[in-house]
Amino acid sequence: MATLGFIGSGHVGAKVARLAIAAGIDVVLSNSRGPESLAATVAELGERSRAATPEEAALAGDRVVVSIPLAAHRALPAAALAGKVVLDTMNYYPFRDGRIETLDSGELATTEFVQQHLAGARLVKAFNNISDQHLLELARPAGAADRTALPIAGDDPEAKASAAELISRLGFDTVDAGPLSESWRFEPETAAYLAAYSADPDAAIALFAELGKAVRAGTPPLQAPPVGPGAPLPAARLRTLLDGTARKLTADRVLA
Ligand SMILES: NC(=O)c1ccc[n+]([C@@H]2O[C@H](COP(=O)([O-])OP(=O)(O)OC[C@H]3O[C@@H](n4cnc5c(N)ncnc54)[C@H](OP(=O)(O)O)[C@@H]3O)[C@@H](O)[C@H]2O)c1
């Protein structure tokens, strides 16, 4: 079974790694502080996991999950990621990442912006629109009646097929939202983002509004609060949400 690399092994990276291991896939984790700092995570994940540098994680297999703050994306090892299928989980949060004019204006979607740095990589936007908590809660085997769907977007059809195959093994159906230029359809605060996977979507939206107030007051929380229980989102419903959603530019967002 092919190995899956990870650059970023925090909330999202470690959860996706856990799903991969459950599916029988070996994982190579990395972060900014070095392999030693991942000892506890590796011990928890077990023998299918090991820690390495970002370059080593990028080279470990054909597919790499990139899950770091967007502000750090220029540190990604572009040469090592050239030719790889890169699953980009990153979201743009200006209060955390700083202002990026091409994203604020809607000239580029976030993953198109990342593609500028990773020119040779085959990017697929994935896992960015669901909380790490719901990822673990909602994963189901193929064919389960209550299987949840995740959107993907990308410009390389083979890379997208590879990502869909991986995500299926990890426990989710996928819905193709189109090329990277359409990937704004599941960026923050669109209809398919986060609350769509909540048992109480209104509570999730209210939580975002509260976070937005705290950010505007200059007191952003150090850690995002728990999002409440998840609820399955079937592929047909996700398709409807993706098709019907409006673009949310930074200026229109409650949390930015
Ligand atoms: N949390 C969620 O529910 C969620 C859901 C969907 C998408 N996202 C998005 O996914 C991304 C990751 O979110 P997260 O919540 O997992 O963040 P997180 O818990 O803060 O983890 C970030 C990871 O990135 C690593 N990292 C930071 N700078 C790096 C660099 N220059 N090189 C290599 N690794 C680096 C960190 O390692 P060190 O600690 O060693 O710096 C850490 O392992 C963000 O863009 C976020 O917006 C988050």
PDBQT file of the ligand as one rigid body, heavy atoms in Angstrom, charges set to zero:
ROOT
HETATM    1  N1  LIG A 301      -8.702  22.840  12.353  1.00  0.00    +0.000 N 
HETATM    2  C1  LIG A 301      -9.655  22.554  11.465  1.00  0.00    +0.000 C 
HETATM    3  O1  LIG A 301     -10.712  22.033  11.818  1.00  0.00    +0.000 OA
HETATM    4  C2  LIG A 301      -9.430  22.831   9.990  1.00  0.00    +0.000 A 
HETATM    5  C3  LIG A 301     -10.338  22.276   9.100  1.00  0.00    +0.000 A 
HETATM    6  C4  LIG A 301     -10.127  22.431   7.735  1.00  0.00    +0.000 A 
HETATM    7  C5  LIG A 301      -9.035  23.139   7.274  1.00  0.00    +0.000 A 
HETATM    8  N2  LIG A 301      -8.173  23.692   8.172  1.00  0.00    +0.000 N 
HETATM    9  C6  LIG A 301      -7.006  24.414   7.607  1.00  0.00    +0.000 C 
HETATM   10  O2  LIG A 301      -5.940  23.460   7.546  1.00  0.00    +0.000 OA
HETATM   11  C7  LIG A 301      -4.687  24.079   7.874  1.00  0.00    +0.000 C 
HETATM   12  C8  LIG A 301      -4.117  23.436   9.138  1.00  0.00    +0.000 C 
HETATM   13  O3  LIG A 301      -5.037  23.629  10.189  1.00  0.00    +0.000 OA
HETATM   14  P1  LIG A 301      -4.832  22.923  11.617  1.00  0.00    +0.000 P 
HETATM   15  O4  LIG A 301      -6.015  23.293  12.432  1.00  0.00    +0.000 OA
HETATM   16  O5  LIG A 301      -4.462  21.503  11.432  1.00  0.00    +0.000 OA
HETATM   17  O6  LIG A 301      -3.571  23.750  12.148  1.00  0.00    +0.000 OA
HETATM   18  P2  LIG A 301      -2.641  23.382  13.392  1.00  0.00    +0.000 P 
HETATM   19  O7  LIG A 301      -3.322  22.444  14.311  1.00  0.00    +0.000 OA
HETATM   20  O8  LIG A 301      -2.152  24.686  13.916  1.00  0.00    +0.000 OA
HETATM   21  O9  LIG A 301      -1.417  22.605  12.709  1.00  0.00    +0.000 OA
HETATM   22  C9  LIG A 301      -0.574  23.246  11.808  1.00  0.00    +0.000 C 
HETATM   23  C10 LIG A 301       0.558  22.327  11.464  1.00  0.00    +0.000 C 
HETATM   24  O10 LIG A 301       1.343  22.967  10.469  1.00  0.00    +0.000 OA
HETATM   25  C11 LIG A 301       2.706  22.857  10.850  1.00  0.00    +0.000 C 
HETATM   26  N3  LIG A 301       3.486  23.915  10.254  1.00  0.00    +0.000 N 
HETATM   27  C12 LIG A 301       3.408  25.257  10.451  1.00  0.00    +0.000 A 
HETATM   28  N4  LIG A 301       4.303  25.900   9.700  1.00  0.00    +0.000 NA
HETATM   29  C13 LIG A 301       4.978  24.940   9.007  1.00  0.00    +0.000 A 
HETATM   30  C14 LIG A 301       6.046  24.961   8.090  1.00  0.00    +0.000 A 
HETATM   31  N5  LIG A 301       6.606  26.121   7.694  1.00  0.00    +0.000 N 
HETATM   32  N6  LIG A 301       6.511  23.788   7.599  1.00  0.00    +0.000 NA
HETATM   33  C15 LIG A 301       5.957  22.610   7.986  1.00  0.00    +0.000 A 
HETATM   34  N7  LIG A 301       4.936  22.530   8.863  1.00  0.00    +0.000 NA
HETATM   35  C16 LIG A 301       4.457  23.679   9.376  1.00  0.00    +0.000 A 
HETATM   36  C17 LIG A 301       2.660  22.934  12.369  1.00  0.00    +0.000 C 
HETATM   37  O11 LIG A 301       3.858  22.446  12.900  1.00  0.00    +0.000 OA
HETATM   38  P3  LIG A 301       4.601  23.184  14.116  1.00  0.00    +0.000 P 
HETATM   39  O12 LIG A 301       3.635  23.105  15.237  1.00  0.00    +0.000 OA
HETATM   40  O13 LIG A 301       5.859  22.424  14.297  1.00  0.00    +0.000 OA
HETATM   41  O14 LIG A 301       4.825  24.611  13.637  1.00  0.00    +0.000 OA
HETATM   42  C18 LIG A 301       1.473  22.010  12.643  1.00  0.00    +0.000 C 
HETATM   43  O15 LIG A 301       1.872  20.660  12.587  1.00  0.00    +0.000 OA
HETATM   44  C19 LIG A 301      -5.003  25.570   8.049  1.00  0.00    +0.000 C 
HETATM   45  O16 LIG A 301      -4.767  26.229   6.845  1.00  0.00    +0.000 OA
HETATM   46  C20 LIG A 301      -6.483  25.582   8.411  1.00  0.00    +0.000 C 
HETATM   47  O17 LIG A 301      -7.117  26.797   8.050  1.00  0.00    +0.000 OA
HETATM   48  C21 LIG A 301      -8.340  23.548   9.513  1.00  0.00    +0.000 A 
ENDROOT
TORSDOF 0
